[in-house]
Amino acid sequence: MDEKKLDELLDEMKEGYEHLPDFIDNHTVMVKLDEEKGKKNWKRWMPSIAAIFGLFLFIIMTLTFMDSEGRLANKSESTDEKEGAMEDDQDENNMELENKVKDLEKIKFIDELEAYLEEAKEEFRKNLGIENIDQFHEVQQAQSYISDIRNDNEIMQHYSLDEAKEVIDSIFVTPNMLVEQINNNSGKVEEQLSYYFHLATSFHYSLQNAFSELLIEYRITEENQDELVEFQENLDQYSGPKEMVQFLKAVKKNGYLIEQDKTGKLSVTIDYDHIFNQINSWNVKEGYVRYFKVVSSVETSGGDPFEMEWDQFDTALLELEDIYFTYKDDLDEMIRNEIIHTTGYYLNLYLTQSFGAQIDQPIDAEQEYRSFLENHRDSIYWSLVNQAVKKYEENEWMANIELNDEFHAISRKLRILMNENFANVNIDDIIWINRWPIDAGTNQIYGDYHEEHDAEMLQDLSAFEMTSLFTYAHSKGDLDTYYSLFASDSKWAEMDKESIREELYNRNSFINTAQNSEFVVLEKTDENRVNLFFIQWEEILGSIQMSKVDGVWKVYDLSTD
């Protein structure tokens, strides 16, 4: 190193020393040295510190993000709740609006129907020729009908306005109005004939009610009553109230009379001469005329057969039997069914009304029934009356409710005997099933048989008893038992048990057919095959075919309609 450089270095050191503070000592210098050393260590740890600080910062940011997401989620849920509430409110508003629309439609419906009612009443009033018709049953019936509609919130689902108007129209039909309709549609006379005849009966009650009101209102005395009866055919000479004159004209116009009984009481009665003159003018077939004449002979007291002496019903029954089997091919189905119904009704009255209010032995009834059996052995009623006599004998000719139920069943059997589907059936083939199981002995038989399935136990059972066992086991869900009752040569025996269970279920369960039936009718096709029909009001609900296999009746086939 040359002198010049050495001198420069020394000068710099001197200048630096001169600038040092006066209070610096050795301790201070040592502290400074330590600080410098610390600064070097801090630089060495800087990467680790930075990593730790970065991790801390990441956690802070993550937590902040999660909190932000939470707030967003809560805000979203709150929005969904608000939107859900708004949708609920909207649904309620829509429902309320829909209900208001329905209410308005119903109000309009009723208003239009009430207006139509007034028109129908006016037409009814004009046809009768009576100013005040409020006392007529038809008016009250129509008003009651509209009241029912007003109270039915679902009425719009059941009826259209046109259908409701048709109901109103049907209420206000009078015999005279129907005659005019028939005259204008002569090709449909026989279809309307039964309606005409029974309308005459039903309208009679309305006239009688209105007549009673007039007698009270105008205080018609006995003397005036005689005058009313005397001059009803010549009303120009009748000096009574104008309203009564109008009423008497309506009575005559529609085929009725005012008659006075032995006690002097006045009443409206059906003028059957008028009715049959009208029927004959339509050239109706003889069977129809004879049928309505029988009914009129029974119901001449105003349509109530209960007023006829019970021991006179046999005459009407025999006449109806002759009419049915003589003219059934000429009669339409509706009249044939009506004759069957009427015959069953009269037979029931014949078998039960002999007791009346008595509970003692009706000697006259026993004589009457035995006389019928002796004199009418070829009648379709013979087996029915004979069965009734046996029931009476078992009960020592004493009346009770159970016996009456038996006689009702006997009368209903007549409908089956007169049904063409059962032409070869007799009274013993018709079994009334008023219990469950359908045969009284089934519980015992099932208890003995269902565990071991010993076919020997079934050897002496009839086809009906086996049918009862089958349906009872089926009702209990005892698949093993009712499966064992299928004939080995039937298609059912070829099926596995579960398939049979499913098949019977798909057929709406045969057990429902058995339980809903009133009668079982047995029809024997040969020594080893019997058909059993389950009947309710002459309708076949289902059938079961039994086949005898090794001396035991088994199920060959079954069906439900």
C-alpha positions in Angstrom: 0.0 0.0 0.0 1.5 3.4 -1.0 1.7 6.3 1.5 -1.0 8.3 -0.2 -3.6 5.6 0.4 -2.5 4.9 3.9 -2.7 8.6 4.7 -6.3 8.7 3.2 -7.4 5.7 5.3 -6.0 7.2 8.5 -7.8 10.5 7.8 -11.1 8.7 7.4 -10.7 6.8 10.6 -9.8 10.0 12.4 -12.8 11.8 11.0 -15.1 8.9 12.0 -13.8 8.8 15.5 -14.2 12.5 15.9 -17.9 12.1 15.0 -18.7 9.4 17.7 -20.9 10.7 20.5 -19.2 11.6 23.7 -21.3 9.2 26.0 -20.4 5.9 24.0 -18.4 3.5 26.2 -17.3 -0.1 25.9 -20.7 -1.5 27.2 -22.6 0.4 24.6 -20.3 -0.9 21.9 -20.8 -4.5 23.2 -24.6 -4.1 23.1 -24.5 -2.8 19.6 -22.4 -5.8 18.6 -25.0 -8.1 20.2 -27.8 -6.3 18.3 -26.0 -6.8 15.1 -25.6 -10.5 15.8 -29.4 -10.7 16.5 -30.1 -9.1 13.3 -28.2 -11.8 11.5 -30.2 -14.5 13.4 -33.6 -12.9 12.5 -32.7 -13.0 8.9 -31.9 -16.7 9.2 -35.5 -17.5 10.7 -37.3 -15.2 8.2 -38.5 -18.0 5.9 -40.0 -20.0 8.8 -41.7 -16.9 10.2 -43.0 -16.1 6.8 -44.5 -19.6 6.4 -46.2 -19.4 9.8 -47.5 -15.9 9.0 -48.8 -17.2 5.7 -50.6 -20.2 7.4 -52.2 -17.8 9.9 -53.3 -15.5 7.1 -54.8 -18.5 5.2 -56.8 -19.6 8.3 -58.1 -16.1 8.8 -59.1 -15.8 5.1 -60.8 -19.3 5.2 -62.8 -18.4 8.3 -63.7 -15.1 6.8 -64.8 -16.9 3.6 -66.8 -19.5 5.5 -68.5 -16.8 7.5 -69.3 -15.0 4.3 -70.7 -18.2 2.8 -72.8 -18.8 5.9 -74.2 -15.4 5.7 -75.0 -16.0 2.0 -76.6 -19.4 2.8 -78.7 -17.9 5.6 -79.7 -15.1 3.3 -80.6 -17.7 0.7 -82.6 -19.7 3.2 -84.3 -16.6 4.3 -85.1 -15.8 0.7 -86.4 -19.3 0.1 -88.6 -19.1 3.2 -89.9 -15.8 2.0 -90.5 -17.1 -1.4 -92.2 -20.2 0.1 -94.4 -18.0 2.2 -95.3 -16.0 -0.8 -96.2 -19.1 -2.7 -98.4 -20.3 0.2 -100.0 -16.9 0.3 -100.5 -17.2 -3.4 -102.0 -20.7 -3.1 -104.4 -19.4 -0.4 -105.3 -16.5 -2.6 -105.9 -18.7 -5.6 -108.0 -21.1 -3.5 -110.0 -18.2 -2.0 -110.5 -16.8 -5.5 -111.5 -20.3 -6.7 -114.0 -20.6 -3.9 -115.4 -17.2 -4.7 -115.8 -18.2 -8.3 -117.6 -21.4 -7.2 -119.8 -19.4 -4.9 -120.7 -17.0 -7.7 -121.4 -19.9 -10.1 -123.5 -21.6 -7.4 -125.5 -18.4 -6.8 -126.0 -18.0 -10.6 -127.0 -21.7 -10.8 -129.6 -21.4 -8.0 -130.9 -18.0 -9.3 -131.5 -19.5 -12.8 -133.0 -22.6 -11.3 -135.4 -20.6 -9.1 -136.4 -18.5 -12.1 -137.0 -21.8 -14.0 -139.1 -23.0 -11.0 -141.4 -20.0 -11.3 -141.9 -20.8 -15.0 -142.6 -24.4 -14.2 -145.1 -23.4 -11.5 -146.8 -21.1 -13.9 -147.1 -23.9 -16.5 -148.4 -26.2 -13.8 -150.9 -23.6 -12.6 -152.2 -23.0 -16.2 -152.6 -26.8 -16.8 -154.6 -27.3 -13.6 -156.6 -24.1 -14.1 -156.1 -23.2 -10.4 -154.9 -19.7 -9.3 -153.4 -20.7 -6.0 -151.2 -23.9 -6.2 -149.1 -23.3 -3.1 -150.9 -26.1 -1.2 -149.9 -28.7 -3.8 -147.3 -31.2 -2.8 -145.4 -30.7 -6.1 -144.7 -27.1 -5.3 -143.3 -28.0 -1.9 -141.3 -30.8 -3.3 -139.6 -28.5 -5.9 -138.9 -25.9 -3.3 -137.4 -28.6 -1.1 -135.2 -29.8 -4.0 -133.8 -26.3 -4.5 -133.2 -25.9 -0.8 -131.2 -29.2 -0.8 -129.1 -27.8 -3.7 -128.5 -24.6 -1.8 -127.1 -26.6 1.1 -125.0 -28.8 -1.0 -121.5 -27.3 -1.7 -120.7 -30.0 -4.2 -123.9 -29.7 -6.2 -122.1 -28.4 -9.3 -120.1 -31.6 -9.5 -123.3 -33.7 -9.5 -125.7 -31.8 -11.7 -125.7 -29.6 -14.7 -128.3 -26.8 -14.8 -130.1 -28.7 -17.6 -130.3 -31.8 -15.5 -131.6 -29.9 -12.5 -134.3 -28.3 -14.8 -135.3 -31.8 -15.9 -135.8 -32.8 -12.2 -138.1 -29.7 -11.9 -140.0 -30.7 -15.0 -140.5 -34.2 -13.7 -142.0 -32.9 -10.5 -144.7 -30.8 -12.2 -146.1 -33.5 -14.5 -149.9 -34.1 -14.1 -151.8 -37.1 -15.5 -153.4 -34.8 -18.1 -150.0 -33.4 -19.2 -148.7 -36.9 -19.7 -151.8 -37.9 -21.7 -151.0 -35.0 -24.0 -147.4 -36.1 -24.4 -148.4 -39.7 -25.1 -151.0 -38.5 -27.7 -148.2 -36.5 -29.4 -145.9 -39.6 -29.4 -148.2 -42.5 -30.0 -145.3 -44.8 -30.9 -144.1 -44.8 -27.3 -147.5 -45.5 -25.6 -146.5 -48.8 -23.9 -143.2 -47.3 -22.6 -145.2 -44.6 -20.9 -148.1 -46.7 -19.8 -146.8 -47.8 -16.4 -145.7 -44.2 -15.7 -149.2 -42.9 -16.5 -150.9 -45.5 -14.3 -148.6 -44.8 -11.3 -148.6 -41.0 -11.8 -152.4 -41.2 -11.4 -151.8 -42.8 -8.0 -149.1 -40.5 -6.8 -150.9 -37.3 -8.0 -154.0 -38.5 -6.2 -152.2 -37.8 -2.8 -151.4 -34.2 -3.9 -155.0 -33.6 -4.9 -156.3 -35.0 -1.6 -154.0 -32.8 0.4 -155.1 -29.7 -1.5 -158.7 -30.7 -1.2 -158.4 -31.0 2.6 -156.9 -27.5 2.8 -159.8 -26.1 0.8 -162.4 -27.8 3.0 -160.8 -26.2 6.0 -160.3 -22.8 4.5 -163.9 -22.4 3.2 -165.5 -24.4 6.1 -167.5 -26.6 3.8 -170.5 -27.8 5.8 -172.2 -31.3 5.5 -175.0 -29.7 3.4 -172.5 -28.0 1.1 -170.5 -31.2 0.9 -173.5 -33.0 -0.5 -174.0 -30.3 -3.0 -170.3 -30.5 -4.0 -170.6 -34.3 -4.7 -173.9 -33.9 -6.5 -172.8 -31.1 -8.9 -169.2 -32.1 -9.6 -170.3 -33.3 -13.1 -172.3 -30.1 -13.7 -170.3 -27.3 -12.1 -172.5 -24.6 -13.6 -175.1 -25.4 -10.9 -172.6 -25.5 -8.1 -172.7 -22.3 -6.0 -169.5 -22.9 -3.9 -166.3 -20.8 -3.8 -164.5 -20.0 -7.1 -161.4 -21.8 -5.8 -163.4 -24.9 -5.2 -164.9 -24.8 -8.7 -161.4 -24.5 -10.2 -160.2 -27.4 -8.1 -163.2 -29.6 -9.1 -162.5 -28.9 -12.8 -158.8 -30.0 -12.3 -160.0 -33.1 -10.5 -162.2 -34.2 -13.4 -159.7 -33.1 -16.1 -157.0 -35.4 -14.6 -159.2 -38.5 -14.0 -160.4 -38.3 -10.5 -163.7 -38.1 -8.5 -164.9 -36.6 -5.3 -166.6 -39.4 -3.3 -168.3 -39.6 0.1 -167.8 -42.6 2.3 -170.3 -44.1 4.8 -169.3 -41.7 7.5 -169.9 -38.7 5.2 -166.2 -38.0 4.8 -165.2 -36.5 1.4 -162.1 -37.6 -0.4 -160.5 -37.6 -3.8 -160.5 -41.0 -5.5 -159.1 -42.3 -8.8 -161.6 -42.6 -11.6 -160.5 -46.0 -13.0 -163.2 -45.9 -15.7 -161.6 -42.7 -17.0 -158.1 -44.3 -16.9 -159.1 -47.4 -18.8 -161.1 -45.5 -21.4 -157.9 -43.6 -22.0 -155.8 -46.7 -22.2 -158.2 -48.4 -24.5 -158.1 -45.4 -26.8 -154.4 -46.1 -27.3 -155.1 -49.7 -28.5 -152.8 -51.2 -25.8 -152.3 -54.9 -25.8 -154.6 -57.0 -23.6 -151.9 -58.1 -21.2 -151.2 -54.5 -20.1 -154.9 -53.7 -19.7 -155.5 -56.9 -17.6 -152.5 -56.1 -15.4 -153.6 -52.6 -14.6 -157.1 -53.7 -13.9 -155.8 -56.2 -11.3 -153.8 -53.4 -9.6 -156.8 -51.1 -9.7 -159.0 -53.7 -8.1 -156.5 -54.0 -5.2 -155.7 -50.3 -4.9 -159.2 -48.7 -5.4 -158.9 -47.1 -2.0 -156.4 -44.7 -3.4 -153.3 -46.8 -4.0 -153.0 -48.5 -0.6 -153.2 -52.3 -0.8 -153.0 -52.5 3.0 -156.7 -51.4 3.0 -157.7 -54.6 1.2 -158.8 -57.6 3.2 -155.8 -59.9 3.4 -157.7 -63.1 2.4 -158.7 -61.4 -0.9 -155.1 -61.2 -2.2 -155.1 -64.8 -3.4 -157.6 -63.8 -6.2 -155.3 -61.0 -7.3 -152.2 -63.3 -7.1 -153.8 -66.0 -9.3 -154.9 -63.4 -11.9 -151.3 -61.9 -12.0 -149.9 -65.4 -12.5 -152.1 -66.0 -15.4 -151.4 -62.6 -17.0 -147.6 -63.1 -16.6 -147.3 -66.6 -18.2 -150.0 -65.9 -20.8 -148.7 -62.5 -22.1 -145.0 -62.3 -21.0 -143.8 -62.5 -24.6 -146.1 -59.5 -25.5 -145.0 -57.4 -22.6 -141.9 -55.2 -22.5 -139.3 -55.9 -20.0 -140.2 -53.1 -17.7 -143.8 -54.3 -17.3 -142.7 -57.9 -16.8 -140.4 -56.8 -14.0 -143.1 -54.7 -12.5 -145.6 -57.7 -12.5 -142.9 -59.8 -10.8 -142.4 -57.1 -8.2 -146.1 -56.5 -7.6 -146.7 -60.2 -7.3 -144.0 -60.6 -4.7 -145.4 -57.7 -2.8 -149.0 -59.0 -2.8 -147.8 -62.5 -1.8 -145.9 -61.0 1.2 -149.1 -59.2 2.3 -151.1 -62.4 1.8 -148.7 -64.3 4.1 -148.2 -61.7 6.8 -151.3 -59.5 7.0 -153.4 -62.3 8.4 -151.9 -61.5 11.8 -152.5 -57.8 11.7 -151.9 -56.5 15.2 -152.6 -59.9 16.7 -150.1 -62.1 18.5 -152.7 -64.9 19.2 -153.4 -67.9 17.0 -155.1 -66.7 13.7 -157.5 -69.6 13.1 -158.8 -68.1 10.0 -155.3 -67.8 8.5 -154.7 -71.5 8.9 -157.9 -72.4 7.2 -157.3 -69.9 4.4 -153.7 -71.2 3.6 -154.7 -74.9 3.8 -157.6 -74.2 1.5 -155.2 -72.5 -1.0 -152.9 -75.5 -0.9 -155.7 -77.9 -1.6 -157.3 -75.9 -4.5 -154.2 -74.5 -6.3 -151.6 -77.3 -6.5 -150.5 -76.2 -10.0 -149.9 -72.6 -9.0 -146.4 -71.2 -8.9 -147.3 -70.0 -5.4 -148.1 -73.5 -4.0 -144.6 -74.3 -2.8 -144.2 -70.8 -1.3 -147.5 -71.0 0.6 -146.6 -74.5 1.7 -143.3 -73.4 3.0 -145.0 -70.6 4.9 -147.5 -73.1 6.5 -144.5 -75.2 7.7 -143.0 -72.1 9.3 -146.3 -71.3 11.0 -146.6 -74.9 12.2 -143.0 -74.8 13.6 -144.0 -71.6 15.5 -147.3 -73.0 16.6 -149.1 -70.3 14.5 -147.8 -67.5 16.6 -146.5 -64.2 15.0 -143.1 -62.7 15.6 -140.6 -60.6 13.8 -138.4 -63.5 12.9 -141.3 -65.2 11.2 -142.1 -62.1 9.3 -138.5 -62.0 8.0 -138.9 -65.5 6.8 -142.0 -64.7 4.9 -140.4 -61.7 3.3 -137.7 -64.0 2.1 -140.3 -66.5 0.8 -142.0 -63.7 -1.2 -138.6 -62.6 -2.7 -138.0 -66.2 -3.8 -141.0 -65.8 -6.0 -139.1 -63.3 -8.1 -136.5 -66.0 -8.8 -139.1 -68.6 -9.7 -140.6 -66.2 -12.2 -137.1 -65.3 -13.7 -136.6 -67.0 -17.1 -132.9 -67.6 -16.2 -134.1 -70.1 -13.6 -136.9 -71.9 -15.4 -135.9 -75.3 -14.1 -135.5 -74.3 -10.5 -137.9 -75.1 -7.7 -138.5 -73.6 -4.3 -136.1 -76.1 -2.5 -133.3 -75.0 -4.8 -133.5 -71.4 -3.5 -131.6 -71.0 -0.2 -131.9 -67.7 1.8 -128.5 -66.8 3.1 -129.1 -64.5 6.1 -126.0 -65.5 8.0 -122.2 -66.0 7.9 -121.0 -68.6 7.2 -123.8 -69.2 4.8 -124.5 -72.6 6.3 -125.1 -73.0 10.0 -122.9 -76.1 10.3 -119.8 -74.7 8.7 -118.0 -73.5 11.8 -118.0 -77.0 13.2 -117.0 -78.6 9.9 -114.2 -76.1 9.5 -112.9 -76.7 13.0 -112.7 -80.4 12.4 -111.3 -80.3 8.9 -108.8 -77.4 8.6 -105.9 -79.0 10.4 -105.7 -82.5 8.9 -107.7 -82.0 5.7 -109.2 -85.4 6.0 -111.5 -85.9 3.0 -113.4 -88.6 4.8 -115.0 -85.8 6.9 -116.5 -84.3 3.8 -118.2 -87.4 2.4 -121.8 -86.6 3.5 -121.7 -82.8 2.8 -124.0 -81.3 0.2 -122.7 -79.1 -2.6 -124.1 -76.1 -0.7 -122.4 -77.1 2.5 -119.1 -77.5 0.7 -119.6 -74.1 -1.0 -120.1 -72.6 2.5 -116.9 -74.3 3.7 -114.9 -73.1 0.7 -116.1 -69.5 1.1 -115.6 -69.5 4.8 -112.0 -70.8 4.5 -111.4 -68.2 1.9 -112.7 -65.5 4.2 -110.2 -66.6 6.9 -107.3 -66.5 4.5 -106.8 -70.2 5.0 -105.1 -70.9 1.7 -104.2 -74.5 2.5 -107.8 -75.4 3.3 -109.6 -73.8 0.4 -106.9 -75.0 -2.0 -107.7 -78.6 -0.8 -111.3 -78.1 -1.9 -110.6 -77.7 -5.6 -111.6 -80.7 -7.8 -108.5 -82.6 -9.0 -109.6 -82.2 -12.7 -110.3 -78.5 -12.5 -107.9 -75.9 -14.0 -107.5 -74.5 -10.5 -105.9 -77.7 -9.3 -103.2 -77.2 -11.9 -102.2 -73.8 -10.4 -99.9 -73.3 -7.4 -101.3 -71.9 -4.2 -99.9 -68.4 -4.6 -101.2 -68.1 -8.1 -104.7 -69.1 -6.9 -104.5 -66.5 -4.0 -103.5 -63.8 -6.5 -106.2 -64.8 -9.0 -109.0 -64.7 -6.5 -107.7 -61.4 -5.3 -107.7 -60.0 -8.8 -111.3 -61.1 -9.2 -112.2 -58.7 -6.4 -112.3 -61.6 -3.9 -115.0 -64.2 -4.4 -115.8 -63.8 -0.7 -117.3 -60.4 -1.4 -119.7 -62.0 -3.8 -120.9 -64.6 -1.2 -121.2 -62.0 1.6 -123.2 -59.5 -0.5 -125.7 -62.1 -1.8 -129.3 -62.7 -0.5 -129.9 -66.1 -2.0 -128.0 -69.0 -3.4 -129.8 -70.8 -6.3 -128.8 -74.4 -7.0 -129.1 -75.7 -10.6 -128.3 -79.4 -11.0 -126.9 -80.3 -14.5 -126.3 -84.0 -13.8 -125.6 -86.3 -10.9 -122.0 -85.1 -10.5 -122.3 -81.4 -11.4 -124.2 -78.5 -9.7 -124.1 -74.8 -10.4 -124.7 -72.4 -7.5 -125.6 -68.8 -8.3 -125.2 -66.0 -5.8 -128.2 -63.7 -6.2 -129.1 -60.2 -5.0 -132.4 -58.7 -6.2 -132.6 -61.2 -9.1 -129.1 -60.1 -10.2 -126.5 -62.8 -10.5 -123.4 -61.6 -8.6 -121.3 -64.7 -9.2 -121.4 -68.4 -9.5 -119.5 -71.5 -8.4 -119.6 -74.9 -10.1 -119.3 -78.0 -7.9 -118.1 -81.4 -9.1 -118.4 -84.6 -7.2 -115.0 -86.4 -7.0 -114.7 -89.7 -5.2 -118.0 -89.1 -3.4 -117.0 -85.5 -2.3 -118.3 -82.3 -3.8 -115.3 -80.1 -4.8 -115.0 -76.7 -6.5 -114.6 -77.1 -10.3 -114.8 -73.5 -11.3 -116.0 -70.1 -10.0 -116.7 -66.7 -11.4 -117.7 -63.2 -10.3 -119.7 -60.8 -12.5 
